[in-house]
Amino acid sequence: MEIINESNIVKTIKIDEFSLPESVDFTCGFCSRLVNYYLDWNEYNGRVMFTTSRCSGCGGMSKFYLVEFMENSDDYYEGILYISPGSNRRKPIKGIESYPEFNKGLVRAYNSTINVFNLGEWTATSILCRRLLEGITKSILPETEQYRPLARQLEILPNKVDLDKPILTLAHAIRIGGNLGAHFDLEKEPNYETSKYMVDLLEYLIEYLFILPHRIKELNEHIENLKNEKIDSNP
């Protein structure tokens, strides 16, 4: 089950004292297509409203629930909308925008990659993964090295940041996958599996380069504070 945000509700309808979602754009939990659901509410037990609607793509029947009704500014009651099964939509790494090294441009590129992946555009996803990888390397390398091809930038990267061989292997895998998307080839065109693994690899790289160093620093500071507190408490 997954909550549906207000931004996905296309149209509402007023019935008695209720304001109810009638049209919803959401990703199908069966086929992962972005489709529009028409909601005809017909069951209410005093606490929960329930209805079903079929995906126009695969025909899968999704269940919709309205719960926790509260009165809005127009004196109508609105509820929180849930869908089952959930869409399994990929969500960005929580709090990634709070890391200053992962600048606003990288955040926008990362969010665009996730959005395109959730739309099922696999070729576009692979291209955006490669573009984000280029942005990451350029944010780390000096300007004198940023003009080089991505493959060369990845070779230089360990001179600027401590990278183990598995991390470099990840980066090169993203680069190669992005090349598949950029150069049309029916036999090698990226699909869901390729795009999913590319986004997975990209997020591992982001966590390693931007998130993990901060978490290690915070942990070390916490340990040092504990040590100092222990020293101060001793007579």
C-alpha positions as CSV (number, residue, x, y, z in Angstrom):
1,M,0.0,0.0,0.0
2,E,1.2,3.5,-0.9
3,I,0.0,7.0,-0.2
4,I,-1.0,9.1,-3.2
5,N,0.1,12.8,-3.0
6,E,-2.2,15.6,-3.7
7,S,-0.1,16.5,-6.8
8,N,-1.2,13.2,-8.4
9,I,-4.9,14.0,-7.9
10,V,-6.2,15.4,-11.3
11,K,-9.8,16.0,-10.4
12,T,-12.1,16.0,-7.3
13,I,-15.9,15.7,-6.9
14,K,-18.2,17.0,-4.1
15,I,-20.6,14.4,-2.8
16,D,-22.7,15.4,0.3
17,E,-20.2,16.7,2.8
18,F,-17.2,15.0,1.2
19,S,-14.6,16.2,-1.3
20,L,-13.4,13.1,-3.1
21,P,-10.7,12.4,-5.7
22,E,-12.3,11.3,-8.9
23,S,-9.3,11.2,-11.3
24,V,-5.8,10.2,-10.3
25,D,-2.5,9.9,-12.3
26,F,-0.3,7.2,-10.8
27,T,2.1,4.4,-11.6
28,C,0.4,1.0,-11.9
29,G,1.6,-1.5,-9.3
30,F,1.3,-4.3,-11.7
31,C,2.9,-3.1,-15.0
32,S,4.7,0.1,-13.8
33,R,2.9,2.3,-16.5
34,L,1.9,5.8,-15.5
35,V,-1.9,5.7,-16.0
36,N,-5.0,7.6,-15.1
37,Y,-7.4,6.0,-12.7
38,Y,-11.1,6.9,-12.5
39,L,-12.4,6.5,-9.0
40,D,-16.1,5.9,-8.4
41,W,-16.6,5.8,-4.6
42,N,-19.3,3.5,-3.5
43,E,-18.4,2.1,0.0
44,Y,-18.2,4.0,3.2
45,N,-18.3,2.5,6.7
46,G,-18.0,5.7,8.7
47,R,-14.2,5.7,8.8
48,V,-12.9,4.4,5.5
49,M,-14.0,4.8,1.9
50,F,-13.1,2.1,-0.6
51,T,-13.2,1.6,-4.4
52,T,-11.3,-0.2,-7.2
53,S,-10.1,0.9,-10.6
54,R,-8.4,-0.9,-13.5
55,C,-5.1,0.0,-15.2
56,S,-5.9,1.0,-18.8
57,G,-2.6,-0.7,-19.8
58,C,-2.5,-4.1,-18.2
59,G,-6.0,-4.4,-16.8
60,G,-4.7,-4.9,-13.2
61,M,-7.3,-4.0,-10.6
62,S,-6.0,-1.6,-7.9
63,K,-7.7,-0.9,-4.6
64,F,-8.1,2.7,-3.3
65,Y,-8.7,3.7,0.3
66,L,-9.6,7.1,1.8
67,V,-8.9,7.4,5.5
68,E,-8.4,10.0,8.3
69,F,-11.0,12.5,7.1
70,M,-10.6,16.1,8.2
71,E,-12.7,19.2,7.4
72,N,-11.0,21.6,4.9
73,S,-11.4,25.3,4.6
74,D,-14.5,24.9,2.3
75,D,-16.3,22.9,5.1
76,Y,-15.9,19.6,3.2
77,Y,-14.3,16.5,4.5
78,E,-11.1,15.3,2.8
79,G,-9.2,12.1,3.4
80,I,-5.7,10.7,2.8
81,L,-5.7,8.5,-0.3
82,Y,-3.9,5.2,-0.5
83,I,-3.5,2.7,-3.4
84,S,-2.8,-1.1,-3.2
85,P,-0.6,-2.6,-4.6
86,G,1.9,0.3,-4.3
87,S,3.7,1.5,-7.4
88,N,7.2,0.6,-6.2
89,R,8.2,4.0,-7.5
90,R,11.8,4.7,-6.9
91,K,12.4,7.5,-4.4
92,P,15.6,9.7,-4.2
93,I,18.0,9.1,-1.4
94,K,16.5,10.9,1.6
95,G,18.2,14.1,2.6
96,I,20.7,14.1,-0.3
97,E,20.1,17.8,-0.8
98,S,21.5,18.6,2.7
99,Y,25.1,17.6,1.6
100,P,26.8,20.8,0.4
101,E,29.3,18.9,-1.8
102,F,26.3,17.4,-3.7
103,N,25.5,20.8,-5.2
104,K,22.1,22.0,-6.5
105,G,23.0,21.1,-10.1
106,L,23.7,17.5,-9.1
107,V,20.5,17.4,-7.0
108,R,18.5,18.5,-10.1
109,A,20.2,16.0,-12.4
110,Y,19.7,13.2,-9.8
111,N,16.0,14.0,-9.4
112,S,15.5,14.1,-13.1
113,T,17.1,10.7,-13.4
114,I,14.8,9.2,-10.8
115,N,11.7,10.9,-12.4
116,V,12.6,9.5,-15.9
117,F,13.2,6.0,-14.4
118,N,9.8,6.1,-12.8
119,L,8.2,7.0,-16.2
120,G,9.7,3.8,-17.7
121,E,11.9,5.7,-20.2
122,W,14.9,3.3,-20.0
123,T,17.1,4.8,-22.7
124,A,16.6,8.3,-21.3
125,T,17.4,6.9,-17.8
126,S,20.7,5.4,-19.0
127,I,21.7,8.7,-20.7
128,L,20.9,10.8,-17.6
129,C,22.8,8.3,-15.4
130,R,25.9,8.9,-17.5
131,R,25.3,12.7,-17.4
132,L,25.0,12.7,-13.7
133,L,28.2,10.6,-13.4
134,E,29.9,13.3,-15.5
135,G,28.6,16.0,-13.2
136,I,29.9,14.1,-10.1
137,T,33.4,13.7,-11.6
138,K,33.5,17.3,-12.6
139,S,32.5,18.4,-9.1
140,I,35.5,16.6,-7.7
141,L,38.2,17.2,-10.4
142,P,40.0,20.5,-10.9
143,E,38.9,22.6,-13.9
144,T,42.1,21.6,-15.8
145,E,40.9,18.0,-15.9
146,Q,37.2,18.6,-16.6
147,Y,37.5,18.8,-20.4
148,R,38.8,15.2,-20.7
149,P,36.6,12.3,-21.9
150,L,34.6,10.7,-19.1
151,A,36.7,7.5,-19.3
152,R,39.9,9.5,-18.7
153,Q,38.3,11.5,-15.9
154,L,37.5,8.2,-14.1
155,E,41.1,7.2,-14.4
156,I,42.2,10.5,-12.8
157,L,39.6,10.4,-10.1
158,P,41.5,8.2,-7.6
159,N,44.3,10.9,-7.5
160,K,41.7,13.3,-6.1
161,V,39.6,11.1,-3.8
162,D,40.3,7.7,-2.1
163,L,38.6,5.1,-4.3
164,D,38.8,1.4,-4.1
165,K,38.7,-0.8,-7.2
166,P,35.1,-1.9,-6.8
167,I,34.0,1.8,-6.7
168,L,35.8,2.5,-9.9
169,T,34.3,-0.6,-11.5
170,L,30.8,0.8,-10.6
171,A,31.6,4.1,-12.2
172,H,32.8,2.5,-15.4
173,A,29.7,0.3,-15.5
174,I,27.5,3.4,-15.4
175,R,29.6,5.1,-18.1
176,I,29.3,2.0,-20.4
177,G,25.5,1.8,-19.7
178,G,25.1,5.4,-20.6
179,N,26.9,4.8,-23.9
180,L,24.3,2.2,-24.7
181,G,21.5,4.8,-24.3
182,A,23.3,7.5,-26.2
183,H,24.0,5.4,-29.3
184,F,20.9,3.7,-30.8
185,D,21.2,0.0,-31.2
186,L,18.1,-2.2,-31.2
187,E,20.0,-5.2,-30.0
188,K,21.7,-3.4,-27.1
189,E,19.0,-0.8,-26.2
190,P,18.7,-0.4,-22.4
191,N,15.7,-2.0,-20.7
192,Y,14.2,-2.0,-17.2
193,E,16.8,-4.3,-15.8
194,T,19.7,-2.3,-17.2
195,S,18.3,1.0,-16.1
196,K,17.5,-0.3,-12.6
197,Y,21.1,-1.6,-12.1
198,M,22.5,1.7,-13.4
199,V,20.5,3.8,-11.0
200,D,21.5,1.3,-8.2
201,L,25.1,1.7,-9.0
202,L,24.8,5.5,-9.3
203,E,23.3,5.6,-5.8
204,Y,26.0,3.4,-4.3
205,L,28.5,5.8,-5.8
206,I,26.7,8.9,-4.4
207,E,26.5,7.3,-0.9
208,Y,30.2,6.4,-1.1
209,L,31.4,9.8,-2.3
210,F,29.1,12.2,-0.5
211,I,27.0,10.6,2.3
212,L,29.4,8.1,3.9
213,P,32.2,10.6,4.6
214,H,29.8,12.8,6.4
215,R,28.4,9.9,8.4
216,I,31.9,8.8,9.4
217,K,32.8,12.3,10.4
218,E,29.7,12.6,12.6
219,L,30.4,9.2,14.2
220,N,34.0,10.2,15.0
221,E,32.9,13.5,16.5
222,H,30.3,11.6,18.6
223,I,32.9,9.2,19.8
224,E,35.3,12.0,20.6
225,N,32.6,13.8,22.6
226,L,31.9,10.6,24.5
227,K,35.6,10.3,25.3
228,N,35.8,14.0,26.5
229,E,32.7,13.5,28.6
230,K,34.2,10.5,30.3
231,I,37.5,12.4,30.9
232,D,35.6,15.3,32.4
233,S,33.6,13.1,34.7
234,N,36.7,11.5,36.2
235,P,38.0,13.2,39.4
